């Protein structure tokens, strides 16, 4: 088996596999299958008694799957991980890997509307069966709702100005394509920082369309019951909003960062960090794959 590099270039591939400390007879879950890069390396280390479960809600990813009695690809959002594992008769697993964010394929496929390149329809759905699209967010959301997502998900400093311009422009006609949107963004993007500004706005809309932070929270809440004591939770994130949730959960046992202690003052948390600081890509990897630049890999082990 070989990685489908055309579909997605896996980031910190070997670091992720090493972090799982794979037992050949163990059961593992890759909740972001994509091109199958991470999954294939996990699977290659398993015996016939080992098992790999993968998740991906994007129908395009399914063509990267392979047939094996100890491999299952679940075509669903990973926020439902517990239910699907239960249906497969799996109570606990030895490790879970999550490579968050958008795949190379989704960015490169211009018709999906994730990239500022081209003139694609404003879509941005990771699951093509999803109801909400970027076009609906941009054209139908109230100014108050737009302000919320641009401030919270894009951390955009002039969000108020952006919302006013968007509201004015959409009164003149529907904003339909990525080009329509970037043309409007030109009116409020800081000089010499236009591309970063576009990326922040597109990120905010994408997070809203796919409820990415809500999905991540639901996923993390289930890890305490999904992973057996001693098992590994390995999560790679690409922006500060995701990384903050993962960091808080691994360090403090809650997404909010609040610490709960027992009668004796011991911090109550289901996981303990394996590395105190996130692992980041090497300069060589970033040179080969610019999308690795913002990646942060965090690893934790289940208490108990």
TORFI-123435 format. One record per residue: x negated, y, z negated of N, C-alpha, C, CB in turn. Coordinates in steps of 0.001 Angstrom, whole numbers, padded with zeros to 6 digits, always signed. Each point is the difference from the previous one (the first is absolute). Glycine has a CB too. Example, Ala and Ser with C-alpha at 12.3 -4.5 7.8 and 13.67 -1.06 7.14 Angstrom:
BEGIN
-013190-005690-007800+000890+001190+000000-000900+001200+000000+001892-001173-001246
-001542+002223+001966-000820+001190-000060+000770+001090-000730-001184-000628+002145
***
This chain:
BEGIN
-000836-001190+000000+000836+001190+000000-000877+001248+000000+001826-001247-001216
-001394+002271+001956-000748+001252+000053+000921+001156-000315-001578-000961+001689
+000998+002054-002215+000799+001172-000318+000478+000683+001268-001274+000292-002127
+002507+000200+002140+000516+000759+001133-000424+001449-000165+001977-001572+000273
-003203+001876+000173-000565+001334-000176+000743+001037+000837-002223-001038-000471
+002884+000587+001556+000746+000945+000831+001234+000508-000736-000827-001162+002065
+001394+000314-002898+001205+000383-000743-000363+000875-001204+001133-002132+000737
-002139+001685-001494-000389+000743-001201-001429-000355-000391+002398+000058-000778
-003188+000958+000474-001358-000210-000473+000027-000024-001528-000994+001135+002064
+000807-002292-002684+000085-000072-001462-001097+000829-000660+001005-002284+000192
-000631+002982-001260-000942+000830-000747-000546-000799-001187+001229+002116+000701
-002534-001988-000950-000654-000689-001121+000449-001453-000093-000152+002176-001228
+000100-002838+002367+000527-001360+000117-000627-000958-001011+000400+000435+002416
-001713-000515-002435-000656-000946-000893+000159+000387-001470-001629-000490+001819
+001650+001800-002093+000207+000465-001381+001343-000485-000536-001416+002028+000464
+002438-001960+000381+001340-000433-000419+000026-001498-000281+001017+001849+001358
-001641-002623-000473-000008-001451-000175-000789-000393-001242+000203-000293+002479
-001362+000925-002665-000821-000285-001187+000759+000330-001284-002078+000468+001337
+002857+000612-001303+000734+000453-001193+001037-001015-000456-000355+002346+000734
+000875-003134+000189+001027-000986-000345-000568-001219-000731+001283+000767+001986
-002616-000974-001885-000637-001172-000637+000781-001271+000343-000859+001455-001896
+000929-001761+003166+000911-001030+000507-000360-001406-000490+000362+001428+002004
+000659-002090-002541-000051-001422-000355+000587-000749+001192+000208+000433-002547
-000928-001383+003088+000430-000697+001208+001376-000642-000141-002386-000412+000506
+002753+000033-001722+001297-000642-000225+001060+000986-000505-001215-002126-000492
+000903+003410+000500+000903+001005-000559+001054+000488+000982-001844+000679-001470
+002719+000171+000947+001069+000614+000799-000210+001502+000022+001622-001855-000591
-001637+002430+001787-000302+001422+000158+001048+000684+000877-002449-000498-000272
+002563+001808+000072+000969+000780+000762-000688+001222+000594+001882-000799-001486
-001695+000982+002792-000422+001215+000691+001275+000734+000389-002185-001050+000875
+002472+002152-001563+001298+000648+000205+000011+000960+001192+000386-000209-002442
-001536+000372+003097-000084+000887+001168-000754-000736+001105+000041+002097-001465
+000615-003031+002120-000628-000919+000936-000628+000712+001203+001643-001717-000724
-000882+002565+001401-000510+000772+001134-000594-000879+001081-000442+001864-001551
-000856-001654+001846-000677-000808+001010-000496-001323-000525-000646+002079+001096
+000853-002340-002363-000385-001278-000598-001458-000094-000398+001764-000999+001339
-002483+002120-001319-001428-000015-000303-000324-000508-001385-000234+001869+001542
+000841-001273-002563-000237-000451-001373+000562-001408-000203+000073+002393-000810
+001122-002622+001336+000651-001300-000184-000826-001143+000567+002195+001149+000080
-002784-000960+001069-000768-001071+000639-001208-000394-000845+000751+000828+002243
-001426+000178-002812-001160-000315-000832+000410-000700-001289-001189+001970+000965
+002322-001556-001533+000510-000697-001188+000319-001449+000356+000948+002164-000922
-000217-002331+002008+000449-001337+000409-001172-000928+000281+002058+001022+000956
-003115-000488-000344-001166-000811+000339-000709-000550-001238-000264+001368+002060
+000504-000749-003224-000645-000466-001230+000883-000959-000790-001253+002142-000081
+002447-002424+000575+000921-000879-000712-000118-001443+000482+001550+001934-000311
-001317-002847-000620+000098-001415+000355+001431-000288+000446-001841-000630-001650
+002101-000625+001961+001363-000378+000354+000963+000153-001160-000934-001571+001653
+000399+001629-002878+000840+000185-001187+000257+001472-000301-000904-002133-000902
+000103+003010+001497+000192+001431-000201+001155+000501+000846-002434+000271-000511
+002856+000965+000219+001159+000532+000734-000126+001512+000152+001453-001871-000877
-001058+002365+002042-000003+001437+000262+001382+000448+000443-002433-000086+000626
+002926+001131-001287+001266+000629+000370-000330+001418+000457+001365-001419-001661
-000872+001809+002820-000230+001353+000504+001333+000696+000228-002160-000725+001078
+002148+002051-001231+001189+000819+000230-000309+001054+001064+000786-000380-002386
+000161+000651+003258-000072+001166+000883+001380+000258+000582-002429-000470+000555
+002930+001687-000753+001332+000354+000472+000015+000426+001468+000549+000681-002320
-001740-000467+002909-000094+000462+001381+000061-001195+000942-001363+002002-000717
+002363-002079+001584+000094-001137+000935-001235-000156+000876+002452+000317+000007
-003165+000768+000289-001196-000083+000842-001088-000860-000646+000545+002264+000928
-000547-002339-002253-001045-000757-000703+000195-001511+000113-000226+001909-001578
+001426-002320+001880+000307-001436-000042-000737-000796+001062+002218+000583-000899
-002593+000075+001992-000718-000728+001056-001417-000368-000424+001369+001202+001701
-001835-000649-002816-001339-000305-000499-000012-001188-000959-000567+002401+000270
+001730-002959-000548+000102-001133-000931-000469-001288+000675+001924+001127-001183
-002183-002142+000393-000400-001305+000515+000794-001079-000734-002333+000853+000568
+002353-002025-000004+000751-001092-000604-000863-000860-000899+001487+000008+001968
-001036-000228-003182-000682-000886-000941+000980-000324-001122-002299+000978+000560
+002259-002196-001088+000955-000372-001051-000193+000774-001304+000083-002247+001023
-001264+002825-001226-000248+000746-001237-000137+001503+000244-001119-002025-000920
+001756+002481+002006+000042+001443+000295+001424+000405+000345-002390-000040+000823
+002858+001136-001442+001319+000543+000296-000108+001501+000219+001104-001816-001356
-000484+002318+002422+000105+001444+000216+001442+000409-000238-001910-000006+001679
+002126+000845-002682+001339+000462-000366+000259+001338+000699-000111-001198-002259
+001099+001283+003152+000275+001249+000720+000836+000967-000835-000118-001265+002150
-000486+001763-003221+000747+000842-000931-000923+000996-000692+001645-001858-000349
-001043+002866-000231-000728+000996-000795-000522-000652-001273+001432+001870+000930
-002658-001539-001310-000600-000674-001161+000568+000449-001338-002044-000222+001336
+002952+001179-001335+000660+000368-001259+000903-001136-000489-000079+002434+000668
+000382-003390+000217+000850-001143-000361-000821-001262-000256+001843+000996+001361
-003099-000828-001728-000924-001130-000124+000497-001074-000961-001845+001566+000504
+002348-001192-001663+000438-001004-000989+001099-000890+000540-000616+001573-001809
+001619-000979+002440+001120-000775+000531-000456-001000+001049+001502+001927-000454
-002377-001490+001352-000451-000888+001071-000881-001126-000533+000122+001920+001590
-000979-001621-002548-000825-001064-000581+000881-001014-000723-001932+001605-000250
+002949-001103-000431+000927-000891-000708+000701-000938+000989+000347+001761-001782
+000047-001214+002957+000680-000825+001009-000927-001064+000570+001464+001943+000562
-002774-001676-000608-000980-000978+000466-000401-000981-001107-000836+001697+001639
+001414-001514-002821-000305-000885-001118-001310+000325-000692+001275-001734+001165
-001747+002969-000997-001270+000412-000601+000267+000867-001226-001142-000102+002252
+000642-000338-003406+000203+000759-001242-001104+001023-000227+001177-001970-000965
-002422+001541+001168-001141+000887-000231-001032-000201+001095+000402-000053-002487
-001186+001104+002752-001056-000103+001004-001337+000369-000640+001638+000549+001863
-002720-000874-001150-001341+000233-000530-000576+001352+000402-000347-002444+000059
+000963+003077+000919-000491+001312+000407+000918+000648+001021-002321-000763-000455
+002360+002093+000406+000812+000770+000942-000862+001112+000579+002138-000530-001270
-002088+000671+002583-000728+001058+000703+000991+000928+000676-001976-001521+000362
+001766+002833-000528+000826+001006+000675-000917+001032+000651+001905-000344-001652
-001851+000411+002978-000735+001007+000773+001046+001003+000465-001849-001643+000766
+002017+002712-001528+001114+000919+000198-000201+000883+001238+000382-000012-002477
+000666+000753+002821-000115+000960+001089+000460-000552+001339-001872+001014-001223
+001449-000332+002277+000429-000295+001362-001097-000782+000717+001436+002089+000054
-001055-003103+000709-000994-000798+000727-000531+000774+001203+001142-002118-000744
-002301+001691+001236-000573+000612+001200+000984-000098+001159-002322-000576-000786
+002998-000561+000896+000968-000204+001082+001123+001039-000068-000533-002464+000000
+001049+002702-001188+001091+000955-000145-000446+001417+000360+000987-001449-001786
-002222+001805+001412-000533+001304+000377-000222+000090+001511-001089+000182-002255
+000534-001240+002824-000400+000042+001412+001173-000155+000956-002185-000926-000678
+003257+000291+000212+001192-000165+000838+000771+001326-000011+000136-002522-000501
-000361+003337+001527+000525+001371-000007+001516+000055-000122-001940+000661+001379
+002629-001678-000878+001460+000013-000049+000541-000071-001421+000008-001078+002226
-000866+000687-003184+000456-000124-001394+000062+001356-000707-000989-002296-000068
+000305+003297+000603+000103+001355-000544-000797+000264-001261+002198+000035+000988
-003186-000908-001300-000828+000217-001191-001137+000983+000256+000566-002304-000741
-000970+002395+001994-001174+000788+000349+000387+001338+000608-001269-002108+000355
+000374+003090-000500+000244+001320+000601-000324-000016+001487-000512+001101-002196
-000082-002191+002681-000310-000101+001417+001262-000307+000797-002327-000769-000551
+002348+001208+001796+001114-000324+000886+001248+000793-000331-000943-002265+000263
+002027+001819+000321+001293+000676-000197+001058-001035-000347-000640+001840+001621
+000378-002609-002649+000902-001080-000397+001233+000535-000707-001955-001525-000194
+003016+000737+000264+001199+000323-000763-000328-000058-001482+001489-000910+001829
-000961+001822-002615-000256+000024-001443+000677-001201-000655-000168+002531+000019
-000622-003552-000314+000530-001237-000556-000634-000275-001360+000387-000904+002320
-001622+000367-002334-000798-000260-001212+000531-001118-000882-000616+002360+000069
+001512-003198+000444+000479-001134-000795-000996-001147+000078+002389+000684+000407
-002819-001193-001560-000822-001205-000016+000854-001218+000329-001541+001041-001699
+002777-001009+001258+000976-001041+000332+000943+000577+001050-000150-001066-002330
+000060+000551+003548+000797+000543+001100+001497-000201-000187-001924-000428+001480
+002309-000379-002455+001424-000188-000305+000487+001001-001061-000236-002442+000576
-000673+003262-001094+000376+000980-001015+000935+001056+000551-002166-000396-001124
+002974+000967+000262+001013+000984+000426-000568+001409+000159+001710-001378-001160
-002573+001780+000241-000489+001382-000021-001208+000175+000902+000856+000243-002324
-000833+000804+003173-001128+000311+000873-000546+001388-000339+000967-001460+001830
-002156+001741-001321-000609+001322-000205+000845+001089+000637-002268-001052-000061
+002928+000742+001172+000846+000988+000655+001139+000447-000911-000579-001012+002211
+001143+000057-002916+001092+000339-000929-000517+000835-001172+001196-002119+000646
-002373+001780-001156-000573+000770-001108-000222+001447+000425-001109-002078-000900
+000479+002270+002049-000355+001340+000466+001231+000824+000355-002152-000915+000849
+003164+000276-000253+001155+000751+000495+001191+000071-000955-000740-000670+002228
+000889-000335-003097+001215-000092-000806-000191+000262-001489+000781-001600+001662
-002007+001496-002152-000223+000246-001417+000229+001476-000326-001652-001902-000078
+002166+002151-001110+000176+001382-000445-001364+000640-000237+002227-000578-001052
-002246+001888+000996-001255+000703-000242-000583-000381-001367+000800+001904+001452
+000075-002131-002423-000450-000404-001332-000674-001370+000052+001858+001344-001038
-001271-002285+001804-000572-001341+000124-001339+000038+000735+002314-000968-000004
-002397+001775+001045-001257+000126+000741-001094+000582-000889+001289+000299+002136
-000912+000687-002921-000971+000613-000904-000547-001040-000975+001187+002215+000204
-000298-003066-000694-000410-001063-000941-001019-000931+000631+002238+000121-001097
-001949-000612+002304-000907-000995+000576-001325+000626+000433+001989-001315+000759
-001974+002550-000260-001255+000619+000425-000897+000336-001192+001183+000927+002000
-000568-000523-003095-000795+000290-001202-000462-001278-000689+001272+002129-000289
-000355-003084+000147-000311-001209-000769-000839-000998+000779+002111+000334-001226
-001787-000544+002497-000642-001054+000773-001122+000500+000909+002148-001203-000085
-002120+002492+000431-001048+000533+000856-000939+000935-000726+001544-000225+001883
-001131+000627-003103-000777+000940-000815-000392+001221+000841-000879-001914-001420
+001890+002434+002128-000200+001113+000931+000187+001323-000742+000796-001421+001948
-001803+002256-001908-000005+001231-000803+001020+001023+000478-002396-000401-000459
+002631+000487+001763+000965+000979+000516+001293-000679+000439-001899+001461+000737
+002350-002422-001544+001187-000777+000335+001232+000879+000225-000950-001880-001322
+001078+002951+000548+001145+000895+000154+000032+000633+001375-000060+000447-002436
-001078+000031+002893-000095+000601+001334+000309-001036+001072-001712+001639-000842
+001171-002832+000687+000238-001073+000961+001481-000324+000113-002257-000923-000509
+002931+000804-000611+001426-000339-000003+000815+001109+000669-000315-001344-002114
-000022+002592+001843+000719+001118+000627-000131-000036+001516-000390+001375-002049
-000815-001659+002533-000236-000058+001448+000730-001183+000616-002235+001089-000314
+002174-002252-000352+000708-001179+000501+001505+000243+000076-001794-001451-000966
+002331+002031-000090+001446+000272-000051+000412+000938+001126-000020-000330-002488
-000812+001335+002758+000291+000954+001074-000062-000678+001363-000921+001857-001409
-000113-002676+001616-000197-000645+001290+001089-001016+000311-002437+000345-000272
+002869-001091-000724+000996-001038+000289+001385+000581+000271-001306-001560-001428
+001513+002809+001056+001262+000657+000366+000049+000284+001496+000129+001025-002285
-001294-000978+002920-000059+000252+001445+000095-001286+000819-001382+002016-000471
+001333-003150-000185+000075-001280+000702-000702-001083-000785+000097+001195+002179
+000257-002428-001908-000527-001137-000738-001514-000153+000217+002243-001127+000204
-002954+000864-001275-001434-000292+000063-000117-001503+000211-000653+001978-001524
+000230-002383+002734+000107-001406+000384-001312-000765+000047+001949+000677+001269
-003052-000004-000952-001251-000719+000224-001114+000490-000911+000688-000354+002354
-001760-000440-002389-001167+000399-000794-000596+001301+000535-000471-002418-000529
+000541+002603+001852-000492+001248+000596+000864+001179-000415-000901-001289+001944
+002220+001103-001960+000893+001066-000487-000412+000422-001400+001891-000890+001405
-002175-000101-002250-000321+000291-001396-001349+000693-000126+001354-001975-000698
-002383+001463+001374-001325+000620-000131-000013+001413+000573-001046-002268+000130
+001844+002526+000894+000106+001362+000550+000554+000955-001052+000347-000939+002312
+000618+000462-003089+000569+000813-001082-001020+000172-001123+002318-000819+000575
-003044-000260-000880-000993+000066-001079-001119+000992+000309+000525-002372-000558
-000802+002584+001836-001032+000973+000393+000281+001392-000571-000377-001312+002099
+001639+001583-002351+000384+001335-000474-000333+000238-001469+001808-000028+001682
-002108-001048-002418-000317+000202-001418-001237-000769-000455+002415+000362-000391
-003076-001075+001315-001213-000746-000363-001173+000946-000208+000828-001984+001292
-001613+001786-002355-001181+000841-000236-000991-000137+001157+000307-000243-002497
-000917+001334+002890-000964-000028+001099-001185-000894-000336+000702+002309+000661
-001118-003058+000360-001133-000921-000098+000289-001213-000885-001495+001948+000353
+002729-002051-000836+000387-001159-000810+001300-000608+000524-001142+001009-002009
+001407-000742+003291+001271-000413+000591+000224-001508-000087-000162+001949+001533
-000831-002751-001182+000199-001452+000036+000240-000573-001389-001445-000109+002024
+000756+000630-003011+000243-000458-001372+001425+000358-000424-002457+000266-000557
+002899+000914+000953+001358+000446-000337+001037-000906+000666-000821+002379-000231
+000610-002675+001536+000917-000916+000689+000072-001326-000761-000528+001086+002235
-000649-001594-002630-000062-001296-000682+000779+000034-001307-002236-000433+001039
+002139+001537-001773+000720+000122-001279+001514-000008+000224-001933+001303-000962
+002380-000576+001975+001432+000074+000289+000518-001358+000475-000233+002443+000588
-000492-003072+000334+000415-001308+000510+000011-001032-001126-000947+000571+002266
-000039-000504-003161-000039-000915-001138+001229+000167-000871-002492+000058+000044
+002850+001185-000341+001161+000270-000864+001276-000568+000602-001116+002079-000833
+001300-001869+002130+001204-000495+000672+000002-001527+000023+000090+002087+001418
-001254-002679-001113-000114-001458+000060+000300-000652-001344-001692+000255+001806
+001181+000337-002874+000253-000546-001340+001485+000030-000310-002267+000758-000759
+002945+000313+001147+001439+000117-000231+000766-001027+000822-000280+002442-000485
-000055-002564+001759+000705-000924+000891-000079-001436-000520-000503+001515+001939
-000664-001899-002433-000222-001382-000415+000078-000217-001511-001411-000237+002002
+001733+001291-002752+000067-000074-001459-001250-000688-000556+002526-000067+000109
-003681+000487+000367-001240-000711-000299-000343-000024-001486-000789+000647+002245
+001012+000448-002928-000347+000022-001426+000999-000810-000820-001053+002256+000303
+002308-002211+000084+001011-000806-000683-000265-001486+000180+001657+001832+000334
-002043-002220+000879-000336-001396+000293-001207-000441-000822+000926+000253+002328
-001941+000614-002395-001204-000333-000767+000324-000174-001487-001395+001268+001671
+002214-000391-002214+000386-000123-001408+000725-001312-000255+000160+002489-000166
+000796-002829+001025+000744-001254-000172-000936-001202+000062+002029+001072+001011
-002963-001021-000095-000986-001069+000148-000838-000152-001265-000071+000428+002468
-000473+000675-002969-000860-000065-001182+000756-000510-001231-001349+001885+000942
+002601-001486-001073+000802-000447-001143+000113-001528-000054+001285+002151+000119
-001325-002794+001029+000184-001449+000066-001290-000794-000215+001879+000427+001544
-003020+000246-001492-001266-000716-000069-000223-000712-001335-000904+001667+001585
+001464-001137-002646-000165-000612-001321+000564-001410-000041+000109+002263-001023
+000998-002469+001749+000633-001321-000012-000451-000866+001170+001962+001013-001143
-002455-000400+002211-000396-000751+001191-001379-000639-000164+001384+001553+001386
-002347-000814-001948-001374-000479-000082-000240-000717-001320-000745+001879+001480
+000160-003034-001396-000286-000789-001205-001124+000649-000804+000744-002105+001179
-000846+001809-002493-001127+000498-000791-001335-000395+000637+001414-000141-002077
-002304+001102+002202-001283-000245+000648+000006+000268+001488-000424-001666-001726
+001621+001818+002313+000113+000279+001432-000355+001446+000313+001766-001752+000178
-001986+002038+001107-000486+001313+000418+001056+000794+000775-002303-000954+000078
+002303+002262-000357+000795+000951+000761-000984+000930+000705+001989-000130-001630
-001954+000134+002956-000951+000762+000816+000795+000955+000890-001706-001909-000025
+001511+003211-000164+000791+000995+000732-000913+001038+000634+001932-000352-001569
-001740+000579+002868-000748+001027+000712+000967+001095+000438-001723-001695+000786
+001427+002933-001179+000862+001130+000334-000765+001012+000837+001314-000348-002113
-000549+001276+002728-000614+000934+000944+000337+001462-000283+000090-001806+001678
+000695+002060-002686+000217+001391-000401+000230+000057-001507+000977+000565+002273
-001149+000615-002825-000033+000176-001453+001304-000388-000680-001630+001815+000350
+002761-001665+000330+001283-000325-000618+000106-001492-000286+001050+001938+001187
-001457-002765-000208-000016-001454-000209-001028-000370-001055+000727-000371+002373
-001927+000909-002226-001088-000379-000897+000318+000348-001449-001610+000333+001874
+002310+000777-002080+000353+000407-001366+000918-001021-000658-000243+002400+000666
+001231-002903+000082+000908-001015-000537-000752-001283-000356+001864+000977+001367
-002729-001416-000440-000762-001230-000219-000950+000158-001188+000158-000536+002459
-000846+001662-002500-000940+000277-001093+000721+000006-001347-001431+001346+001574
+002548-000640-001654+000739+000058-001261+000474-001382-000444+000720+002319+000580
-000237-003101+000385+000507-001327-000354-001115-000908-000508+001800+000264+001712
-002928-000241-001038-001103-000872-000405-000664+000464-001293-000371-000535+002397
+000234+001842-002563-000682+000537-001174+000894+000061-001234-001422+001313+001538
+002686-000920-001315+000858+000317-001140+001280-000833-000079-000916+002274+000128
+001178-003066+000890+001162-000877-000053+001299+000627+000416-001149-001142-001761
+001108+002392+002266+001218+000660+000470-000338+000925+001154+001022-000139-002296
-000064+000314+003206-000227+000879+001144-000102+001459-000420+001216-001624+001437
-000561+001978-002519-000006+001393-000474-001310+000356-000687+002475-000118-000272
-003210-000890-000160-001244+000245-000729+000188+000034-001506-000795+001257+001957
+002055-001419-002409+000255-000037-001438-000518-001310-000590+002028+001476+000297
-002596-001388-001480-000590-001174-000655+000912-000488-001123-002322+000819+000567
+002608-002110-000548+000782-000617-001070-000937-000866-000842+002124+000015+001421
-002015+000118-002751-000882-000759-000896+000819-000877-000944-001723+001834+000132
+001089-002919-000599+000671-000846-000971-000237+000548-001412-000259-002012+001526
+000724+001278-002537-000073+000443-001387-001437+000288-000431+002050-001336-000482
-002988+000628+001076-001397+000131-000400-000774+001013+000845+000099-002354-000764
+000599+003020+001656-000650+001013+000818-000616-000520+001281-000423+001186-002069
+000656-002461+002382-000521-000565+001246+000875+000426+001173-000949-001968-001257
+000323+002380+002348+000748+000412+001186+000676-001208+000631-001603+001904+000390
+002905-001782-000141+000761-001076+000618+000004+000200+001509+001446-000252-002064
-002131-000618+002763-000007+000076+001460-000251-001396+000548-000828+002405-000033
+001472-002731+001175-000097-001366+000523-001319-000309+000687+002429+000063+000272
-003184+000961+000136-001240-000237+000735-001164+000744-000640+001319-000319+002101
-002514-000172-001836-001224+000685-000410-000825+000230+001266+000016-001066-002349
-000594+002235+002472-000777+000331+001190-001257-000868+000099+000874+002353-000113
-001152-002809+001320-001237-000725+000267-001118+000996+000298+001301-001987+000883
-000946+003068-000215-000943+001096+000257+000641+001294-000500-001009-001193+002037
+000244+002004-002747+000565+001216-000589+000243+001093+001037-001163-000568-002120
+000325+000599+003139+000162+000972+001071+000318-000739+001293-001593+001615-001134
+002376-000985+002016+000353-000697+001242-001215-000237+000891+002263+001031-000125
-002210-002121+000875-001019-000290+000998+000358+000766+001266-000471-002303-000990
-000508+002910+001633+000240+000769+001220-000848-000568+001137+000529+002074-001360
-000157-001798+002604-000738-000550+001140-001409+000574+000105+002167-000305+001186
-003060-000459-000583-001353+000472+000251+000010+001028+001123-000944-002203-000775
-000123+002969+000862-000129+000973+001090+000033-000700+001352-001336+001508-001498
+000748-002710+001563-000025-000747+001255+001410-000394+000427-002289-000854-000565
+003114+000424-000404+001368-000383+000355+000808+001209+000450-000118-001888-001636
-000049+003003+000959+000721+001217+000381-000399+000446+001404+000129+000682-002417
-001408-000869+002749-000471+000360+001338+000646-000899+001055-002186+000796-000977
+002357-002086+000637+000636-000938+000927+001505+000201+000079-001806-001626-000492
+002413+002000-000635+001453+000105-000086+000357+001228-000840+000265-002524+000227
+000008+003631+000427+000247+001266-000706+001208-000076-000927-001005+001199+001929
+001932-002123-001670+001190-000115-000840-000311-000577-001377+001345-000284+002066
-002570-000224-002226-000409-000532-001302-000404+001111-000964-000751-002091+001135
+000577+003296-000625-000588+001085-000782+000682+000227-001350-000635+001040+002145
+001946-001079-002184+000725+000342-001233+000357-001209-000854+000900+001953+001198
-001331-003142-000805+000394-001229-000702-000612-000112-001393+000214-001095+002210
+000606+000630-003143-000461-000289-001364+000529-001366-000417-000062+002473-000589
-000844-003331+000167+000363-001365-000384-000071-000161-001497-000839-000860+002179
+001954+000459-002788+000042-000225-001451+000343-001470-000253+000706+002420-000444
-001326-002960-000613+000128-001428-000322+000328-000150-001480-001638-000629+001835
+002594-000238-002148+000344-000252-001407+000290-001484-000192+000939+002342-000249
-001106-002785-000992+000253-001395-000352+001149-000075-000986-002412-000586+000397
+003285-000380-000198+001174-000171-000852-000417-000441-001394+001389-000579+002006
-000921+001300-003014-000244-000363-001405+000754-001263-000375-000345+002409-000560
-000053-002999-000528+000783-001118-000526-000828-001250-000194+001977+000949+001109
***
